[in-house]
């Protein structure tokens, strides 16, 4: 959004720019992408800047609209940010795999992380069945 906001005319006051930014964020959170696109075209009048801004809008917001269901997330009281994912990465990877005195080869760390994620997500038995299924298939083929 900031790259699109940067395309606003320089003559717009800071107060007006803030008001426009807040409006655009509201439209985004409400899932009103068509209105947001129309508003971008309205406020960014210089043709080159408008074209670049709308291209950025289409390339990011329209292509990712299926994942940007902020109004639905809010209604269902689901987190819309990446904070919980970043926190999980910090807890699982940094605190488990990067403990003092631990040294991992990349492939071993990736394998351990995969195994740990299978266990914690309750998919351990499914993974083991799939491994044995693949082993049986390999044995029958040879």
C-alpha positions as CSV (number, residue, x, y, z in Angstrom):
1,X,0.0,0.0,0.0
2,X,2.9,2.4,0.8
3,X,4.2,2.2,-2.8
4,X,0.8,3.1,-4.1
5,X,0.5,6.0,-1.5
6,X,3.8,7.3,-2.7
7,X,2.3,7.8,-6.1
8,X,-0.2,10.4,-4.7
9,X,0.5,13.9,-6.0
10,X,3.1,15.9,-4.1
11,X,0.8,18.9,-3.8
12,X,-1.6,16.9,-1.5
13,X,-1.1,18.1,2.1
14,X,0.1,15.7,4.8
15,X,-3.4,15.9,6.5
16,X,-5.2,15.0,3.2
17,X,-2.7,12.2,2.5
18,X,-3.3,10.8,6.0
19,X,-7.1,10.9,5.4
20,X,-6.8,9.2,2.1
21,X,-4.5,6.5,3.6
22,X,-7.0,5.8,6.4
23,X,-9.8,5.6,3.8
24,X,-7.8,3.1,1.7
25,X,-7.0,1.0,4.8
26,X,-10.6,0.9,5.7
27,X,-11.6,-0.1,2.2
28,X,-9.0,-2.9,2.3
29,X,-10.1,-4.2,5.7
30,X,-13.7,-4.2,4.6
31,X,-12.8,-6.2,1.4
32,X,-13.9,-3.4,-0.9
33,X,-11.2,-3.8,-3.5
34,X,-13.2,-2.5,-6.4
35,X,-13.9,0.7,-4.5
36,X,-10.2,0.9,-3.5
37,X,-9.1,0.6,-7.1
38,X,-11.6,3.3,-8.2
39,X,-10.3,5.6,-5.4
40,X,-6.7,5.1,-6.4
41,X,-7.6,6.1,-10.0
42,X,-9.5,9.1,-8.6
43,X,-6.7,10.5,-6.4
44,X,-3.7,9.7,-8.5
45,X,-4.2,11.9,-11.5
46,X,-0.8,11.9,-13.3
47,X,-1.2,9.1,-16.0
48,X,2.2,7.5,-15.5
49,X,1.8,7.4,-11.7
50,X,-1.8,6.1,-12.0
51,X,-0.7,3.4,-14.3
52,X,2.1,2.3,-12.0
53,X,-0.1,2.4,-8.9
54,X,-2.9,0.4,-10.5
55,X,-0.4,-2.1,-11.8
56,X,1.0,-2.5,-8.3
57,X,-2.6,-2.8,-7.0
58,X,-3.5,-5.5,-9.5
59,X,-0.3,-7.4,-9.1
60,X,-0.5,-7.6,-5.3
61,X,-4.0,-6.9,-4.0
62,X,-6.1,-8.5,-6.8
63,X,-3.8,-11.5,-7.2
64,X,-3.9,-12.1,-3.4
65,X,-7.5,-11.2,-2.8
66,X,-8.4,-14.8,-1.9
67,X,-6.0,-14.6,1.0
68,X,-7.0,-11.0,2.0
69,X,-10.4,-11.8,3.5
70,X,-9.9,-9.3,6.4
71,X,-13.6,-8.7,6.9
72,X,-14.3,-12.4,7.3
73,X,-11.2,-12.9,9.5
74,X,-12.5,-10.1,11.7
75,X,-16.0,-11.5,11.8
76,X,-14.7,-14.9,12.8
77,X,-12.2,-13.3,15.3
78,X,-9.3,-14.9,13.5
79,X,-5.8,-13.2,13.4
80,X,-5.2,-11.3,10.2
81,X,-1.5,-10.5,10.7
82,X,1.6,-12.6,10.6
83,X,2.5,-12.2,14.2
84,X,1.4,-15.6,15.3
85,X,3.4,-17.3,12.5
86,X,6.5,-15.2,13.3
87,X,6.2,-16.1,16.9
88,X,5.9,-19.8,16.1
89,X,9.0,-19.6,13.9
90,X,10.9,-17.9,16.8
91,X,9.7,-20.5,19.3
92,X,10.1,-23.6,17.1
93,X,13.1,-22.8,15.1
94,X,15.2,-20.3,17.0
95,X,14.7,-21.7,20.5
96,X,14.7,-25.4,19.6
97,X,17.2,-25.7,16.7
98,X,19.4,-22.8,17.6
99,X,20.1,-23.6,21.2
100,X,23.6,-22.9,22.6
101,X,26.1,-25.5,21.7
102,X,23.9,-27.0,18.9
103,X,25.3,-27.3,15.4
104,X,23.2,-28.7,12.6
105,X,23.9,-29.6,9.0
106,X,21.2,-27.9,7.0
107,X,19.6,-31.1,5.8
108,X,19.5,-32.5,9.3
109,X,17.9,-29.4,10.7
110,X,15.3,-29.4,8.0
111,X,14.5,-33.1,8.6
112,X,14.3,-32.5,12.4
113,X,12.0,-29.5,11.9
114,X,9.8,-31.6,9.6
115,X,9.6,-34.5,12.1
116,X,8.8,-32.1,14.9
117,X,6.0,-30.4,12.9
118,X,4.5,-33.8,12.0
119,X,4.5,-34.8,15.7
120,X,3.0,-31.5,17.0
121,X,0.4,-31.3,14.3
122,X,-0.9,-34.8,15.1
123,X,0.1,-36.1,11.7
124,X,2.9,-38.5,13.0
125,X,0.9,-41.7,12.3
126,X,-0.1,-40.6,8.8
127,X,3.6,-39.8,8.0
128,X,4.7,-43.2,9.3
129,X,2.0,-45.0,7.2
130,X,3.1,-43.1,4.1
131,X,6.8,-44.0,4.7
132,X,5.9,-47.7,5.0
133,X,3.6,-47.6,2.0
134,X,6.5,-46.1,0.0
135,X,8.9,-48.7,1.2
136,X,6.5,-51.5,0.3
137,X,6.0,-50.0,-3.2
138,X,9.8,-49.8,-3.7
139,X,10.3,-53.4,-2.6
140,X,7.5,-54.7,-4.9
141,X,9.0,-52.8,-7.8
142,X,12.5,-54.3,-7.4
